[in-house]
Amino acid sequence: MKRLIALCLFVATSFASSPLERTWQLGSEQYLTFAAGRVNGFAGCNTFSGSYTQNNSSLTFSAFATTRMACEKLIMTSENQFLQRLSRTKRFVLSQDAKRLSLIGDGVLRLQAR
């Protein structure tokens, strides 16, 4: 019986999704969604997508593919800063209530669960 319970716990935890797997908002416009090793979102003017690797609190992103729309200079500057900070992410911290996510690299991006 103990072996069966241990096997059930192993199977349940093996298929549990990461606490990152949801949509996270930065401000009123920018967001990113984690799902099954992929990430996509809206950077302010353009959408983006890529992959991510998580190992414990370590987090890295692949190069992002983005659409190529042009917007006002201020929006484009904000978008570029957002994407650069994402690409430089090295680790993350999730709040105890799992509603706030900090991405840490060359600075900190503080996101809210949607």
SEVEXPA-404660 format. One record per residue: y, x, z of N, C-alpha, C in turn; residue in one letter. Coordinates in steps of 0.05 Angstrom, whole numbers. Example, Ala and Ser with C-alpha at 12.3 -4.5 7.8 and 13.67 -1.06 7.14 Angstrom:
npy->-114; npx->264; npz->156; capy->-90; capx->246; capz->156; cpy->-66; cpx->264; cpz->156; r->a .
npy->-45; npx->257; npz->142; capy->-21; capx->273; capz->143; cpy->1; cpx->258; cpz->157; r->s .
***
This chain:
npy->-24; npx->16; npz->0; capy->0; capx->0; capz->0; cpy->25; cpx->17; cpz->0; r->m .
npy->25; npx->39; npz->16; capy->48; capx->57; capz->17; cpy->54; cpx->69; cpz->-10; r->k .
npy->32; npx->76; npz->-25; capy->36; capx->88; capz->-51; cpy->48; cpx->68; cpz->-71; r->r .
npy->40; npx->43; npz->-69; capy->51; capx->22; capz->-86; cpy->81; cpx->18; cpz->-80; r->l .
npy->88; npx->18; npz->-55; capy->117; capx->15; capz->-47; cpy->132; cpx->39; cpz->-57; r->i .
npy->122; npx->63; npz->-54; capy->135; capx->87; capz->-63; cpy->139; cpx->87; cpz->-93; r->a .
npy->118; npx->78; npz->-108; capy->120; capx->76; capz->-137; cpy->141; cpx->56; cpz->-145; r->l .
npy->142; npx->33; npz->-132; capy->162; capx->13; capz->-138; cpy->190; cpx->23; cpz->-133; r->c .
npy->194; npx->37; npz->-111; capy->220; capx->49; capz->-105; cpy->228; cpx->69; cpz->-126; r->l .
npy->209; npx->86; npz->-135; capy->214; capx->106; capz->-155; cpy->223; cpx->93; cpz->-181; r->f .
npy->208; npx->73; npz->-190; capy->214; capx->59; capz->-215; cpy->241; cpx->46; cpz->-213; r->v .
npy->247; npx->32; npz->-191; capy->272; capx->18; capz->-188; cpy->296; cpx->38; cpz->-189; r->a .
npy->293; npx->61; npz->-175; capy->316; capx->80; capz->-175; cpy->318; cpx->95; cpz->-202; r->t .
npy->295; npx->98; npz->-216; capy->296; capx->112; capz->-242; cpy->311; cpx->97; cpz->-263; r->s .
npy->311; npx->70; npz->-261; capy->324; capx->54; capz->-281; cpy->351; cpx->43; cpz->-272; r->f .
npy->359; npx->49; npz->-248; capy->384; capx->40; capz->-238; cpy->407; cpx->52; cpz->-254; r->a .
npy->427; npx->37; npz->-260; capy->449; capx->47; capz->-276; cpy->468; cpx->64; cpz->-258; r->s .
npy->483; npx->81; npz->-270; capy->502; capx->97; capz->-255; cpy->525; cpx->80; cpz->-245; r->s .
npy->536; npx->86; npz->-222; capy->559; capx->71; capz->-212; cpy->583; cpx->74; cpz->-230; r->p .
npy->583; npx->93; npz->-248; capy->605; capx->96; capz->-268; cpy->604; cpx->74; cpz->-289; r->l .
npy->580; npx->63; npz->-294; capy->576; capx->45; capz->-317; cpy->590; cpx->18; cpz->-313; r->e .
npy->615; npx->19; npz->-321; capy->633; capx->-5; capz->-320; cpy->659; cpx->3; cpz->-334; r->r .
npy->678; npx->-15; npz->-334; capy->704; capx->-9; capz->-347; cpy->723; cpx->-1; cpz->-325; r->t .
npy->739; npx->21; npz->-330; capy->758; capx->31; capz->-312; cpy->786; cpx->31; cpz->-325; r->w .
npy->806; npx->22; npz->-311; capy->833; capx->18; capz->-321; cpy->852; cpx->39; cpz->-310; r->q .
npy->869; npx->50; npz->-327; capy->891; capx->67; capz->-318; cpy->917; cpx->53; cpz->-327; r->l .
npy->932; npx->44; npz->-308; capy->957; capx->29; capz->-315; cpy->951; cpx->3; cpz->-327; r->g .
npy->969; npx->-6; npz->-345; capy->965; capx->-33; capz->-357; cpy->951; cpx->-32; cpz->-384; r->s .
npy->949; npx->-9; npz->-397; capy->939; capx->-7; capz->-424; cpy->913; cpx->9; cpz->-426; r->e .
npy->914; npx->33; npz->-416; capy->892; capx->52; capz->-421; cpy->867; cpx->45; cpz->-404; r->q .
npy->844; npx->47; npz->-417; capy->819; capx->42; capz->-402; cpy->796; cpx->57; cpz->-416; r->y .
npy->774; npx->60; npz->-401; capy->750; capx->71; capz->-412; cpy->726; cpx->57; cpz->-400; r->l .
npy->705; npx->55; npz->-416; capy->681; capx->41; capz->-408; cpy->657; cpx->60; cpz->-411; r->t .
npy->642; npx->63; npz->-390; capy->618; capx->80; capz->-390; cpy->594; cpx->62; cpz->-394; r->f .
npy->575; npx->69; npz->-411; capy->550; capx->54; capz->-415; cpy->529; cpx->72; cpz->-428; r->a .
npy->507; npx->76; npz->-414; capy->484; capx->90; capz->-425; cpy->491; cpx->117; cpz->-438; r->a .
npy->506; npx->133; npz->-424; capy->512; capx->160; capz->-435; cpy->535; cpx->160; cpz->-455; r->g .
npy->546; npx->137; npz->-461; capy->568; capx->135; capz->-481; cpy->593; cpx->126; cpz->-466; r->r .
npy->616; npx->133; npz->-477; capy->642; capx->125; capz->-466; cpy->659; cpx->116; cpz->-489; r->v .
npy->674; npx->95; npz->-485; capy->694; capx->86; capz->-505; cpy->717; cpx->73; cpz->-491; r->n .
npy->739; npx->70; npz->-505; capy->762; capx->58; capz->-492; cpy->786; cpx->56; cpz->-510; r->g .
npy->809; npx->51; npz->-497; capy->834; capx->49; capz->-510; cpy->853; cpx->69; cpz->-497; r->f .
npy->865; npx->86; npz->-512; capy->882; capx->108; capz->-502; cpy->912; cpx->101; cpz->-501; r->a .
npy->920; npx->78; npz->-511; capy->948; capx->71; capz->-511; cpy->957; cpx->62; cpz->-538; r->g .
npy->946; npx->74; npz->-559; capy->952; capx->66; capz->-587; cpy->926; cpx->65; cpz->-603; r->c .
npy->908; npx->83; npz->-597; capy->882; capx->85; capz->-611; cpy->858; cpx->81; cpz->-593; r->n .
npy->837; npx->72; npz->-606; capy->811; capx->71; capz->-591; cpy->797; cpx->98; cpz->-594; r->t .
npy->779; npx->103; npz->-575; capy->764; capx->128; capz->-576; cpy->735; cpx->123; cpz->-567; r->f .
npy->718; npx->141; npz->-574; capy->690; capx->140; capz->-565; cpy->679; cpx->168; cpz->-564; r->s .
npy->657; npx->171; npz->-549; capy->644; capx->196; capz->-546; cpy->620; cpx->193; cpz->-527; r->g .
npy->610; npx->215; npz->-517; capy->589; capx->214; capz->-498; cpy->597; cpx->229; cpz->-473; r->s .
npy->582; npx->224; npz->-452; capy->588; capx->238; capz->-427; cpy->561; cpx->247; cpz->-414; r->y .
npy->564; npx->267; npz->-397; capy->541; capx->277; capz->-382; cpy->549; cpx->277; cpz->-352; r->t .
npy->532; npx->264; npz->-336; capy->537; capx->263; capz->-307; cpy->513; cpx->276; cpz->-293; r->q .
npy->519; npx->293; npz->-274; capy->499; capx->305; capz->-257; cpy->510; cpx->306; cpz->-229; r->n .
npy->501; npx->288; npz->-211; capy->512; capx->285; capz->-185; cpy->542; cpx->278; cpz->-188; r->n .
npy->560; npx->295; npz->-177; capy->589; capx->289; capz->-180; cpy->601; cpx->304; cpz->-204; r->s .
npy->585; npx->318; npz->-219; capy->595; capx->333; capz->-242; cpy->597; cpx->313; cpz->-266; r->s .
npy->618; npx->315; npz->-281; capy->622; capx->297; capz->-304; cpy->636; cpx->312; cpz->-326; r->l .
npy->625; npx->311; npz->-350; capy->638; capx->323; capz->-373; cpy->636; cpx->303; cpz->-397; r->t .
npy->655; npx->305; npz->-415; capy->656; capx->289; capz->-439; cpy->652; cpx->306; cpz->-464; r->f .
npy->640; npx->294; npz->-484; capy->639; capx->307; capz->-510; cpy->667; cpx->305; cpz->-523; r->s .
npy->670; npx->317; npz->-547; capy->694; capx->313; capz->-562; cpy->696; cpx->283; cpz->-569; r->a .
npy->720; npx->272; npz->-569; capy->723; capx->243; capz->-574; cpy->729; cpx->239; cpz->-604; r->f .
npy->718; npx->217; npz->-614; capy->726; capx->207; capz->-640; cpy->747; cpx->186; cpz->-635; r->a .
npy->769; npx->187; npz->-650; capy->791; capx->167; capz->-645; cpy->800; cpx->155; cpz->-672; r->t .
npy->811; npx->131; npz->-670; capy->824; capx->120; capz->-694; cpy->850; cpx->136; cpz->-697; r->t .
npy->863; npx->132; npz->-720; capy->887; capx->149; capz->-726; cpy->912; cpx->132; cpz->-731; r->r .
npy->917; npx->112; npz->-715; capy->941; capx->97; capz->-718; cpy->965; cpx->112; cpz->-706; r->m .
npy->988; npx->108; npz->-716; capy->1012; capx->120; capz->-705; cpy->1028; cpx->99; cpz->-690; r->a .
npy->1038; npx->107; npz->-667; capy->1055; capx->89; capz->-651; cpy->1080; cpx->104; cpz->-643; r->c .
npy->1097; npx->91; npz->-627; capy->1122; capx->103; capz->-618; cpy->1115; cpx->130; cpz->-604; r->e .
npy->1134; npx->148; npz->-605; capy->1130; capx->175; capz->-594; cpy->1122; cpx->175; cpz->-565; r->k .
npy->1134; npx->159; npz->-549; capy->1128; capx->157; capz->-520; cpy->1099; cpx->149; cpz->-516; r->l .
npy->1090; npx->129; npz->-531; capy->1062; capx->120; capz->-529; cpy->1043; cpx->141; cpz->-538; r->i .
npy->1049; npx->155; npz->-560; capy->1032; capx->176; capz->-570; cpy->1030; cpx->200; cpz->-550; r->m .
npy->1052; npx->206; npz->-537; capy->1052; capx->227; capz->-517; cpy->1034; cpx->220; cpz->-494; r->t .
npy->1037; npx->195; npz->-484; capy->1020; capx->185; capz->-462; cpy->990; cpx->186; cpz->-471; r->s .
npy->985; npx->177; npz->-495; capy->957; capx->177; capz->-505; cpy->946; cpx->205; cpz->-506; r->e .
npy->961; npx->224; npz->-516; capy->951; capx->251; capz->-518; cpy->946; cpx->263; cpz->-491; r->n .
npy->963; npx->258; npz->-471; capy->959; capx->268; capz->-444; cpy->934; cpx->255; cpz->-432; r->q .
npy->929; npx->230; npz->-436; capy->906; capx->216; capz->-426; cpy->880; cpx->228; cpz->-437; r->f .
npy->879; npx->231; npz->-463; capy->855; capx->242; capz->-476; cpy->851; cpx->272; cpz->-468; r->l .
npy->872; npx->287; npz->-465; capy->869; capx->315; capz->-457; cpy->858; cpx->317; cpz->-429; r->q .
npy->868; npx->300; npz->-411; capy->858; capx->300; capz->-383; cpy->829; cpx->291; cpz->-382; r->r .
npy->822; npx->271; npz->-398; capy->794; capx->263; capz->-399; cpy->776; cpx->286; cpz->-408; r->l .
npy->785; npx->300; npz->-429; capy->768; capx->321; capz->-441; cpy->766; cpx->345; cpz->-422; r->s .
npy->784; npx->348; npz->-403; capy->783; capx->370; capz->-383; cpy->769; cpx->362; cpz->-357; r->r .
npy->759; npx->338; npz->-356; capy->746; capx->329; capz->-331; cpy->721; cpx->347; cpz->-325; r->t .
npy->719; npx->354; npz->-300; capy->696; capx->370; capz->-290; cpy->679; cpx->355; cpz->-270; r->k .
npy->692; npx->337; npz->-254; capy->677; capx->322; capz->-234; cpy->692; cpx->296; cpz->-228; r->r .
npy->679; npx->279; npz->-213; capy->691; capx->254; capz->-206; cpy->686; cpx->247; cpz->-176; r->f .
npy->703; npx->230; npz->-166; capy->699; capx->220; capz->-139; cpy->702; cpx->189; cpz->-141; r->v .
npy->683; npx->176; npz->-130; capy->682; capx->146; capz->-130; cpy->688; cpx->137; cpz->-101; r->l .
npy->706; npx->118; npz->-98; capy->713; capx->108; capz->-72; cpy->689; cpx->94; cpz->-59; r->s .
npy->689; npx->91; npz->-33; capy->667; capx->79; capz->-19; cpy->661; cpx->51; cpz->-29; r->q .
npy->682; npx->36; npz->-35; capy->679; capx->9; capz->-45; cpy->673; cpx->7; cpz->-75; r->d .
npy->672; npx->30; npz->-88; capy->665; capx->33; capz->-117; cpy->686; cpx->19; cpz->-135; r->a .
npy->711; npx->16; npz->-125; capy->732; capx->3; capz->-141; cpy->753; cpx->23; cpz->-151; r->k .
npy->751; npx->48; npz->-142; capy->770; capx->68; capz->-151; cpy->754; cpx->93; cpz->-159; r->r .
npy->762; npx->104; npz->-182; capy->749; capx->128; capz->-193; cpy->770; cpx->149; cpz->-198; r->l .
npy->765; npx->173; npz->-188; capy->783; capx->196; capz->-193; cpy->768; cpx->216; cpz->-211; r->s .
npy->780; npx->222; npz->-234; capy->769; capx->242; capz->-252; cpy->785; cpx->267; cpz->-248; r->l .
npy->771; npx->289; npz->-241; capy->784; capx->313; capz->-232; cpy->778; cpx->336; cpz->-252; r->i .
npy->799; npx->349; npz->-261; capy->797; capx->371; capz->-280; cpy->823; cpx->387; cpz->-277; r->g .
npy->840; npx->387; npz->-298; capy->866; capx->400; capz->-297; cpy->887; cpx->383; cpz->-283; r->d .
npy->878; npx->364; npz->-269; capy->895; capx->345; capz->-255; cpy->876; cpx->322; cpz->-246; r->g .
npy->887; npx->301; npz->-238; capy->870; capx->278; capz->-229; cpy->879; cpx->253; cpz->-243; r->v .
npy->860; npx->239; npz->-255; capy->865; capx->212; capz->-266; cpy->853; cpx->192; cpz->-246; r->l .
npy->870; npx->174; npz->-236; capy->860; capx->154; capz->-217; cpy->858; cpx->127; cpz->-231; r->r .
npy->834; npx->117; npz->-232; capy->828; capx->93; capz->-247; cpy->819; cpx->71; cpz->-228; r->l .
npy->823; npx->46; npz->-236; capy->814; capx->23; capz->-221; cpy->792; cpx->8; cpz->-236; r->q .
npy->773; npx->-2; npz->-221; capy->752; capx->-18; capz->-234; cpy->765; cpx->-44; cpz->-245; r->a .
npy->756; npx->-52; npz->-268; capy->765; capx->-76; capz->-281; cpy->749; cpx->-100; cpz->-271; r->r .
***
